[in-house]
Amino acid sequence: MKSLLPVKKIAVFASGNGTNAENVIKYFSVGDKGGEVCLVVCNRPDAFVLRRAAILGVPSVVMSKTQINTPELLLGLMNEYAVDIIVLAGFLLMVPGFLIERYSGRIVNIHPSLLPKFGGKGMYGRYVHEAVVEAGETETGITVHMVSERYDEGRIIFQARTAVGPCDTASDVESAIHELERQHYARVIDETFCCSNKL
């Protein structure tokens, strides 16, 4: 039976290749989900995520750092698409405070480590995996968390772990993390915001 609850509108903010963005878009496009990705926002005109969005039929908008930090422009865009939830998927800019205030408790990010380890400014992507290997960690993982005004310090929603072997390289860790992201991120977004009409 099709749900009668209103579908949550999701904006994905991304800066790069867009694998997490694509996974989230595909997840919410199949079956009777409580959410749908209505927009991709990107700060880099050459980012591959824009091509992924186009192939999947999702509108995208490129905004400079200055535009993203201009309340009337960014909030106007969110209003235009009636955005309920913001999902960060490899978005490398600091989210402006006015957006966090407007969407309090409705902006989520995924980080490629078990926070609070290996978090903070400059810790993203391969930099994290290299730090994990260099530190001799025996496990790492992903953290899905709410976004606050400090990098990677918002309330943790979910973590998943994977072992790091003594001979593993940063590339090995990266592959394991990508698999965890693929398995969990969209599902956690759905369960947190959409399944029970929580907003």
C-alpha positions in Angstrom: 0.0 0.0 0.0 1.4 3.4 -1.0 2.2 5.7 1.9 0.0 8.7 2.3 2.7 10.7 4.2 4.2 13.6 2.4 7.5 12.8 0.7 10.5 14.6 2.2 12.5 16.7 -0.3 16.2 16.1 -0.1 19.0 18.4 -1.4 22.4 16.8 -1.7 25.4 19.0 -1.4 28.6 17.7 -3.0 31.9 18.9 -4.3 33.6 15.9 -6.1 33.1 12.6 -7.8 29.6 12.0 -6.4 29.5 8.3 -5.6 27.7 8.9 -2.3 25.4 11.4 -4.0 24.5 8.8 -6.7 23.9 6.1 -4.1 21.5 8.4 -2.2 19.7 9.4 -5.4 19.2 5.8 -6.6 18.1 4.6 -3.1 15.3 7.1 -2.9 14.2 6.7 -6.5 13.3 3.0 -6.1 10.2 1.8 -4.3 7.8 3.6 -2.1 10.3 5.7 -0.1 9.5 8.6 2.2 12.0 10.9 0.6 13.3 12.0 -2.8 16.4 13.9 -4.0 15.1 17.0 -5.6 18.3 18.9 -6.1 22.1 18.6 -6.1 24.1 21.7 -5.0 27.8 21.8 -6.0 30.5 24.4 -5.5 32.7 23.2 -8.4 31.6 23.4 -12.0 34.0 20.6 -13.1 32.8 18.1 -10.4 31.7 14.7 -11.8 28.8 14.7 -9.4 27.1 17.1 -11.8 27.2 14.5 -14.6 25.9 11.8 -12.3 23.0 14.1 -11.4 22.2 14.8 -15.0 22.2 11.1 -15.9 19.9 10.4 -13.1 17.5 13.2 -14.0 18.1 15.3 -10.8 18.4 19.1 -11.2 21.8 20.6 -10.1 23.0 24.1 -9.4 26.6 25.3 -9.2 27.2 27.9 -6.6 30.5 29.6 -5.7 31.6 29.8 -2.1 30.5 33.5 -2.0 27.0 32.5 -3.3 26.7 29.7 -0.8 27.5 32.1 2.0 24.9 34.6 0.8 21.7 33.9 2.7 19.2 35.3 0.2 20.7 33.2 -2.6 21.1 29.9 -0.8 17.9 30.1 1.3 16.1 31.3 -1.8 17.2 28.2 -3.6 16.2 25.9 -0.8 12.7 27.6 -0.8 12.4 27.2 -4.5 12.8 23.5 -4.3 10.9 23.2 -1.0 13.9 21.4 0.6 13.2 19.5 3.9 16.5 17.8 4.4 20.1 18.5 3.4 22.5 15.7 2.9 26.3 16.3 2.6 28.0 13.9 0.3 31.7 14.9 0.0 30.9 18.6 0.3 34.1 20.3 1.2 33.0 23.8 2.2 31.9 24.8 5.7 28.1 24.9 5.9 27.1 28.5 6.7 25.6 29.1 10.1 22.4 30.6 8.7 21.7 27.3 6.9 22.4 25.2 10.0 20.0 27.5 11.9 17.3 27.2 9.3 17.7 23.4 9.0 18.5 22.6 12.6 18.5 18.8 13.1 18.0 18.3 9.4 21.5 18.5 7.9 23.4 15.2 7.9 27.0 14.3 6.9 29.0 11.2 6.5 32.7 11.1 7.6 35.1 8.3 6.6 36.4 7.5 10.1 35.1 6.6 13.5 34.6 10.1 14.9 35.9 11.7 17.0 39.1 10.1 15.6 40.5 11.6 12.5 38.0 14.4 12.2 38.2 18.2 11.9 39.2 20.7 9.2 41.3 19.3 6.4 40.4 15.7 7.3 38.5 14.3 4.4 38.8 11.5 1.8 42.2 10.0 1.3 43.8 12.3 3.9 41.7 10.4 6.5 42.7 6.9 5.2 46.4 7.8 5.1 46.2 9.1 8.7 44.5 5.9 9.8 47.2 3.7 8.3 50.0 5.9 9.6 48.6 5.7 13.1 48.6 1.9 13.0 44.8 1.7 13.7 43.4 -1.8 13.7 39.9 -0.6 12.7 38.2 2.3 11.1 34.8 3.0 9.7 32.2 5.6 8.9 30.2 8.0 11.0 26.9 9.6 10.0 26.3 12.7 12.1 24.2 15.8 12.3 26.0 19.0 11.1 26.9 21.7 13.6 29.0 24.8 13.2 32.2 22.9 14.0 33.7 20.4 11.7 32.7 16.8 12.4 31.4 17.6 15.9 27.6 17.2 15.5 25.6 14.5 17.2 26.5 11.0 16.0 23.6 9.1 14.5 25.3 5.9 13.2 28.7 4.2 13.0 29.9 1.1 11.1 33.3 -0.5 11.5 35.8 -2.3 9.4 39.1 -4.0 10.3 42.4 -2.5 9.1 45.1 -5.1 8.5 48.8 -4.6 9.3 49.6 -4.6 5.5 46.6 -2.5 4.4 47.4 0.6 2.4 45.3 3.8 2.3 43.8 2.5 -1.0 42.7 -0.7 0.8 41.1 1.3 3.5 39.4 3.6 1.0 37.8 0.6 -0.8 36.5 -0.8 2.5 35.1 2.6 3.5 33.4 3.1 0.2 31.6 -0.2 0.6 30.4 0.8 4.1 29.2 4.1 2.7 27.3 2.3 -0.1 25.7 -0.1 2.4 24.6 2.3 5.0 24.4 6.0 4.2 21.1 6.2 2.3 19.4 3.8 4.6 20.4 5.7 7.7 19.1 9.0 6.1 15.8 7.2 5.3 15.5 5.7 8.8 16.4 9.0 10.5 14.3 11.4 8.5 11.8 9.7 6.3 10.4 6.3 7.4 8.5 7.5 10.4 7.6 11.0 9.2 9.9 12.4 11.9 10.2 16.0 10.7 
